[in-house]
Amino acid sequence: MTDVDKATARREITEALLTALERRHEVLDAIVEAEDRAAAVSAVSELLGASPVGVEAVLNMSFHQLTKDTRRKNQAELDDLNSAITFTAADRPAAAGDSLGLRPFAAERDSDILSERTEELHVAADGSGAPAGELSEEIAKGVKRVDEEDAVWLVAVEGDNKIGLVFGELSDGEVDVRIWIRPSARKHGYGTAALRKSRSEMAIHFPGVPMVVRAPSA
């Protein structure tokens, strides 16, 4: 996650905490009436107009965070973040990851988006930094590594739209993760969302193996 995205997420959390404290009676009622945690997140998110990330922070609050001193500190932090960040969460709606999904790369179905990525970067998809080969060769090598459980290739999608690619390559006891977002979808937070989603996918495919992001999400 980039520094900007970290700051944006922190602002969402801080703003949600402050708003929740101002409307604490309504928030408590919503939580008490909820059937389970997921329902509580949904109810509080709708009540406050906050993102799920911010609502999770609200549900995880400790009692010491209710004091006036902590609230003053949160307000000061929010003021600092607002002065440093010139856009709102609405400007990067995809960053929370609510609408983005990841699915396995399919050789024929997804050759178009791999071709777009290769034409832009002109480097191989294996993370070696070598010049890209023929598209069919790149796909064949990638599929072979996936079949041998040395790699995971995923397509980031929003509905029926292909947003980008996530590559996880096993190398020297680590998983090198690279994220590519197609140019037409950049600056909306998709890179951040894909990175968040990819963590669980890599953990499933490579349990116990450290994950290293080799390049910032686009």
C-alpha positions in Angstrom: 0.0 0.0 0.0 1.4 3.4 -0.9 1.9 6.1 1.8 -1.0 8.1 0.3 -3.3 5.1 0.6 -2.2 4.5 4.2 -2.9 8.1 5.1 -6.3 7.9 3.4 -7.2 4.7 5.3 -6.1 6.3 8.5 -8.3 9.3 7.8 -11.3 7.1 7.2 -10.7 5.3 10.5 -10.1 8.5 12.5 -13.2 10.2 11.0 -15.3 7.1 11.7 -14.2 6.9 15.3 -15.0 10.6 15.9 -18.4 10.3 14.2 -19.2 7.2 16.1 -18.4 8.9 19.4 -20.6 11.8 18.6 -23.5 9.4 17.8 -22.6 6.8 20.3 -26.1 6.1 21.5 -27.3 5.4 18.0 -24.2 3.3 17.3 -24.7 1.2 20.4 -28.3 0.6 19.5 -27.3 -0.5 16.0 -24.7 -2.9 17.4 -27.0 -4.3 20.1 -29.8 -5.0 17.6 -27.4 -6.7 15.1 -27.6 -10.5 14.7 -23.8 -10.9 14.3 -20.6 -8.9 13.6 -21.2 -8.7 9.8 -24.7 -7.3 10.4 -23.3 -4.8 12.9 -20.7 -3.6 10.4 -23.4 -3.2 7.8 -25.7 -1.4 10.2 -23.1 1.0 11.5 -21.7 1.6 8.0 -25.2 2.7 6.9 -25.8 4.8 10.0 -22.5 6.7 9.8 -21.9 6.6 6.1 -18.5 5.2 6.9 -16.4 2.6 5.0 -16.2 -1.0 6.4 -12.5 -0.3 7.3 -13.7 2.6 9.5 -16.5 0.6 11.0 -14.2 -2.2 12.0 -12.2 0.3 13.9 -15.3 1.4 15.7 -16.2 -2.1 16.7 -12.7 -2.7 17.9 -12.6 0.4 20.1 -11.3 0.1 23.7 -12.9 2.0 26.6 -9.8 4.2 27.0 -10.6 5.6 23.5 -13.8 7.1 24.9 -12.0 9.7 27.0 -12.0 13.4 26.1 -8.2 13.4 25.9 -8.2 10.6 23.3 -11.0 12.3 21.3 -9.0 15.5 21.2 -5.9 13.6 19.9 -8.1 11.9 17.3 -9.4 15.3 16.2 -5.9 16.7 16.0 -4.8 13.7 13.8 -7.8 14.1 11.6 -7.0 17.8 11.1 -3.5 17.0 10.2 -4.6 14.3 7.7 -7.1 16.6 6.1 -4.5 19.3 5.6 -2.1 16.7 4.0 -4.6 14.9 1.8 -6.3 16.9 -0.9 -8.8 14.2 -2.0 -11.5 12.3 -0.2 -12.2 8.6 0.0 -14.9 9.2 -2.7 -12.1 10.1 -5.1 -10.7 6.6 -4.7 -13.8 4.6 -4.2 -12.2 1.2 -5.1 -9.5 1.4 -2.4 -11.7 -0.3 0.3 -11.9 -3.3 -2.0 -15.7 -3.8 -1.6 -16.4 -4.1 -5.3 -13.1 -5.8 -6.4 -12.7 -9.5 -6.8 -9.8 -11.8 -7.7 -10.1 -14.9 -9.8 -7.5 -17.4 -11.3 -6.0 -16.4 -14.6 -7.4 -18.3 -17.6 -5.0 -18.7 -20.6 -7.5 -18.1 -23.4 -10.0 -15.9 -21.6 -7.4 -13.5 -20.2 -4.8 -13.3 -22.9 -6.1 -9.9 -23.8 -5.3 -8.2 -20.4 -1.9 -9.9 -20.2 -1.2 -8.6 -23.7 -2.1 -5.1 -22.6 0.2 -5.4 -19.6 3.1 -6.8 -21.7 2.7 -4.1 -24.4 3.0 -1.4 -21.7 5.8 -2.8 -19.6 7.8 -4.9 -22.2 9.0 -7.2 -19.5 8.3 -10.9 -18.7 5.5 -11.7 -16.4 7.7 -13.9 -14.2 9.2 -10.9 -12.3 12.7 -11.6 -13.6 12.9 -8.2 -15.3 13.9 -9.9 -18.6 12.4 -8.7 -21.9 9.0 -10.2 -22.6 8.7 -13.1 -25.0 5.9 -13.9 -27.3 2.5 -13.7 -25.6 1.8 -17.4 -26.1 5.2 -18.3 -24.6 4.6 -16.0 -21.6 1.2 -17.6 -20.9 2.6 -21.2 -21.3 5.4 -20.5 -18.9 3.1 -18.9 -16.4 0.5 -21.7 -16.5 3.3 -24.2 -16.0 4.6 -22.4 -12.9 1.0 -22.2 -11.6 0.5 -25.9 -12.2 3.7 -26.7 -10.4 2.6 -24.5 -7.5 5.5 -22.1 -7.9 3.2 -19.2 -8.9 -0.3 -17.7 -8.6 -1.7 -15.6 -11.4 -4.9 -13.7 -10.6 -7.2 -11.3 -12.5 -8.6 -8.4 -10.6 -12.2 -7.9 -11.7 -15.1 -5.6 -10.9 -18.2 -7.3 -12.2 -17.5 -8.3 -15.7 -14.7 -5.8 -16.1 -11.1 -6.8 -16.0 -9.2 -4.3 -13.9 -5.7 -5.7 -13.6 -3.4 -8.6 -12.8 -1.8 -9.9 -9.6 1.3 -12.1 -9.9 2.7 -14.1 -7.0 5.9 -15.9 -7.7 7.7 -18.2 -5.2 11.4 -17.2 -5.0 14.0 -18.0 -2.4 11.5 -18.8 0.3 9.4 -15.7 -0.3 6.4 -14.8 -2.5 7.2 -11.9 -4.8 3.9 -10.1 -5.4 3.4 -7.7 -8.3 0.3 -5.8 -9.1 -0.5 -4.3 -12.5 -3.6 -2.1 -13.0 -4.6 -1.2 -16.5 -4.1 2.5 -17.3 -7.8 3.3 -17.7 -8.5 2.1 -14.2 -5.7 3.8 -12.3 -6.0 6.5 -9.6 -9.2 5.0 -8.2 -7.6 2.8 -5.5 -7.8 -0.5 -7.4 -4.1 -1.2 -6.7 -4.7 -0.9 -3.0 -7.8 -3.1 -3.1 -6.0 -5.7 -5.2 -3.1 -5.8 -2.7 -5.5 -6.2 0.2 -7.4 -9.0 -1.5 -4.2 -10.8 -2.6 -2.9 -11.2 0.9 -5.4 -13.9 1.8 -5.0 -15.6 -1.7 -1.2 -15.8 -1.3 -1.6 -17.1 2.3 -3.9 -19.9 1.0 -1.6 -20.9 -1.9 1.7 -20.4 0.0 0.9 -21.0 3.7 3.6 -19.7 6.1 5.6 -18.1 3.3 6.5 -14.4 3.7 4.9 -12.1 1.1 7.0 -9.3 -0.4 5.5 -6.6 -2.6 8.3 -5.9 -5.1 6.7 -2.9 -6.7 4.0 -0.3 -5.6 0.6 -1.0 -6.8 -0.3 1.2 -9.9 
